[in-house]
Amino acid sequence: MPLSMVREGEKSRIKKVGGREETRRFLENLGFVAGGFVTVVSAMEGNIIVNIKDSRVALGRDMANKIFV
């Protein structure tokens, strides 16, 4: 399921990062790699804030839909 469907406070393991090559590279540089863990901190109006590798990252729904957990 895409990261955008994960509920607040839920910790998930990343299974796959999709999208074009440049998008995948951008997300990998932020720490979104297969096997990594991500926790959704909050979700409002299509945007989500996640905790990954002790950092908080804000993503739009379109980017969150490219990350599968």
C-alpha positions in Angstrom: 0.0 0.0 0.0 1.2 3.6 -0.6 2.6 5.6 2.3 -0.3 8.1 1.9 -2.7 5.4 3.3 -0.7 4.8 6.5 -2.4 6.1 9.7 -0.7 8.6 12.0 1.7 7.1 14.5 2.0 3.9 12.5 5.6 2.6 11.8 6.1 0.8 8.5 8.8 -0.8 6.5 9.5 0.6 3.0 9.1 -2.1 0.4 9.6 -0.2 -2.9 10.1 3.3 -4.1 8.5 4.0 -7.5 8.4 6.8 -10.0 10.8 8.1 -12.5 14.6 7.7 -12.0 15.1 11.3 -10.8 12.2 11.0 -8.4 13.5 7.7 -6.9 17.0 9.2 -6.6 15.6 12.3 -4.8 13.6 10.1 -2.3 16.6 7.8 -1.7 18.7 10.9 -0.8 16.1 11.8 1.8 16.4 8.2 3.3 13.4 6.5 1.6 15.1 3.2 0.7 13.7 -0.3 0.6 14.0 -2.0 4.0 14.0 1.3 5.9 11.4 2.3 8.5 9.2 5.3 8.3 6.6 6.6 10.8 3.8 8.9 9.8 3.8 11.9 12.3 0.8 13.8 10.8 -1.4 13.9 7.8 -3.5 16.9 6.8 -5.1 17.9 3.5 -3.2 15.4 1.4 0.2 16.4 2.8 2.0 14.1 5.3 4.9 14.6 7.7 7.0 11.5 8.3 9.9 10.6 10.6 12.7 8.8 8.8 16.2 8.3 10.1 15.6 10.7 13.0 14.5 13.5 10.7 11.1 14.9 9.8 10.2 15.2 6.2 7.1 16.7 4.6 5.7 15.1 1.5 2.9 15.8 -0.8 0.3 13.1 -1.6 1.8 12.6 -5.1 5.3 11.8 -3.6 3.8 9.7 -0.8 1.9 7.6 -3.4 5.3 6.6 -4.9 6.5 5.0 -1.7 5.1 1.6 -1.0 5.1 0.0 2.5 
